[in-house]
Amino acid sequence: MLAFLGLCAKESMTPAAVYEGNALIIKADGGVLGGEASYAYVNVKRIRFTPANPKTESLGVKNVQEFIIDDMHFVKLQTPGISIRSNEQVAPKLNPAGRKIYLYELIIQGFIGASVCSGGFVYKPHNTVYIQFPDTKSPRAINNLTFLPFHKKVSKRVSDCKELSRKIANKGDGYKVTMITPHEMKLELLLRIAKEFEACEKLV
């Protein structure tokens, strides 16, 4: 269940997003935990967890490989940075298991202040889409240089699906990304590409 804390929000000012509910946690050492958990984008380094024998504890993301809260599946990503351990983040998987292309959305909410209309705290979200194509070993941010320019690099990644590759390469309507493309439109396009590539693969 996604709970929104706070009432007043603008496009760049949103309430804290918190996922909470029944959880299955797979630890970095392979251990499995079951119980209740809570995870918030305002504190992406820790997960609040209550096992079957009630004693709430805070788990560090560095000790977790992946976890599921209700129907949301979070997977650890390695984000760019100098320190490997300090740049471990988790992001929800946006499409089902068994797909050819996987998408993840890393969201971090930075504190802004109190809302003038509700008195609650508001935050500025920072969203980054990560994508994993069949020929890549791990997810990479869509703004990674390996995907730029978008129409050339991404069209090659889906070259097995000729019609989809052609639409991207030719910057067809609804299949192009520019420096000013809003995050929501970019995410919608990538989900469409993943869906079309999957359907194309099944027809082969």
C-alpha positions in Angstrom: 0.0 0.0 0.0 1.3 3.4 -0.9 0.6 6.0 1.8 0.9 9.7 1.1 1.8 11.8 4.1 0.7 15.4 3.7 -2.0 17.2 1.8 -0.6 20.1 -0.1 1.6 19.3 -3.1 2.8 21.0 -6.3 4.6 19.5 -9.3 8.0 20.0 -7.6 6.7 19.6 -4.0 5.2 16.3 -3.0 4.3 14.5 0.2 6.5 11.7 1.4 5.9 8.5 -0.4 5.9 5.4 1.9 5.4 1.8 0.9 4.2 -0.4 3.7 2.6 -3.9 4.1 3.4 -7.6 4.0 7.0 -8.1 3.0 9.5 -10.7 1.8 13.1 -9.6 2.2 16.1 -11.3 0.6 19.3 -10.3 2.4 22.7 -9.8 0.8 23.9 -13.1 2.3 21.0 -15.1 0.9 18.9 -15.2 4.0 15.1 -14.7 3.7 12.9 -12.7 6.1 9.1 -12.4 6.2 6.9 -10.0 8.1 5.8 -6.4 7.8 8.0 -3.6 6.3 8.0 0.0 5.5 10.2 1.8 3.0 10.2 5.5 2.2 11.8 7.5 -0.6 12.9 10.1 1.9 15.2 7.6 3.6 16.4 5.3 0.8 19.2 3.7 2.9 17.0 1.9 5.4 14.0 -0.4 5.6 11.8 -0.6 8.7 11.0 -4.3 9.3 8.8 -6.2 11.8 9.3 -10.0 11.8 6.7 -12.5 12.9 7.9 -12.2 16.5 7.2 -8.5 16.8 10.4 -6.4 17.3 10.7 -3.7 14.7 14.3 -3.2 13.4 15.9 -1.0 10.8 17.7 -2.8 8.0 20.4 -1.1 6.0 20.0 -1.3 2.2 23.6 -2.5 2.1 22.5 -5.7 3.9 19.6 -6.4 1.5 19.6 -7.7 -2.1 15.9 -7.2 -2.9 12.5 -7.1 -1.2 8.8 -7.2 -2.0 6.2 -5.1 -0.1 2.7 -6.2 -1.2 2.9 -6.1 -5.0 5.9 -3.8 -5.3 9.3 -5.5 -6.1 12.4 -3.5 -5.2 15.8 -4.5 -6.5 19.2 -3.2 -5.6 21.0 -1.0 -8.2 24.5 0.2 -8.4 24.4 3.9 -9.2 27.4 5.9 -10.4 29.8 7.4 -7.9 33.2 7.2 -6.2 32.3 5.0 -3.3 30.8 1.6 -4.4 29.0 0.8 -1.1 27.6 4.3 -0.5 26.0 4.3 -4.0 23.9 1.2 -3.5 20.3 2.1 -4.0 17.0 0.1 -4.5 14.4 0.9 -7.1 11.0 -0.7 -7.9 10.9 -3.0 -10.9 8.3 -1.5 -13.3 7.6 -4.6 -15.4 7.1 -8.3 -14.6 9.7 -11.0 -14.3 10.6 -12.9 -17.4 10.7 -9.9 -19.8 13.4 -9.2 -22.3 13.8 -5.5 -21.2 13.6 -4.5 -17.5 12.8 -1.0 -16.3 13.4 0.5 -12.8 12.6 3.9 -11.5 15.0 5.2 -8.8 13.2 7.9 -6.7 14.8 10.0 -4.0 12.8 12.7 -2.2 14.8 15.6 -0.9 13.4 17.6 2.0 12.1 21.1 1.2 10.2 22.3 4.2 6.7 22.6 5.6 3.6 23.1 3.4 2.0 26.5 3.8 -1.5 25.0 3.4 -1.4 21.8 5.3 1.5 22.2 7.7 2.9 18.9 6.6 6.4 18.3 5.2 7.0 18.4 1.5 9.8 17.1 -0.7 11.3 17.5 -4.1 11.5 14.1 -6.0 14.5 13.2 -8.1 13.6 10.5 -10.6 16.0 8.4 -12.7 14.9 5.6 -15.0 17.2 2.6 -15.3 16.9 0.1 -18.1 18.4 -3.3 -18.8 18.4 -4.5 -22.4 19.1 -8.2 -23.3 22.7 -7.4 -24.2 23.6 -5.7 -20.9 24.6 -7.4 -17.7 23.1 -4.8 -15.3 20.7 -1.9 -15.4 22.0 1.5 -16.5 20.5 5.0 -16.2 18.7 6.0 -19.5 20.8 9.2 -19.6 24.0 7.0 -19.6 26.3 7.8 -22.5 25.9 4.3 -23.8 22.3 5.2 -24.7 23.1 8.6 -26.3 22.1 9.7 -28.9 18.8 7.9 -28.0 17.6 7.3 -31.6 20.9 5.7 -32.7 21.9 3.7 -29.6 18.5 2.5 -28.5 17.4 1.6 -32.0 20.4 -0.8 -32.2 19.5 -2.3 -28.8 16.2 -3.4 -30.2 17.4 -4.2 -33.8 15.9 -7.7 -33.5 12.5 -6.0 -33.7 12.8 -4.3 -37.1 9.7 -2.2 -37.0 10.3 -0.9 -33.5 13.9 -0.2 -34.3 12.9 1.8 -37.4 10.4 4.0 -35.5 13.1 4.9 -32.9 15.8 5.4 -35.5 13.6 7.7 -37.5 12.4 9.6 -34.4 8.8 8.7 -35.1 6.0 10.4 -33.4 6.0 9.2 -29.8 9.4 7.5 -30.2 11.9 10.2 -29.6 13.7 11.6 -26.6 15.2 15.1 -26.4 17.1 17.0 -23.6 13.8 18.6 -22.6 11.5 15.5 -22.7 9.6 15.4 -19.4 10.4 12.5 -17.1 6.8 11.2 -17.3 6.8 11.1 -21.1 10.3 9.4 -21.2 9.1 6.7 -18.8 5.9 6.2 -20.8 8.0 5.8 -24.0 10.4 3.3 -22.4 7.5 1.2 -21.1 6.0 1.2 -24.6 9.3 0.1 -26.1 9.7 -2.7 -23.6 6.1 -3.9 -24.3 6.5 -3.7 -28.1 9.8 -5.5 -28.0 8.3 -8.3 -25.9 5.4 -8.7 -28.3 7.8 -8.7 -31.3 9.9 -11.4 -29.7 6.9 -13.6 -29.1 5.9 -13.3 -32.8 9.4 -14.4 -34.0 
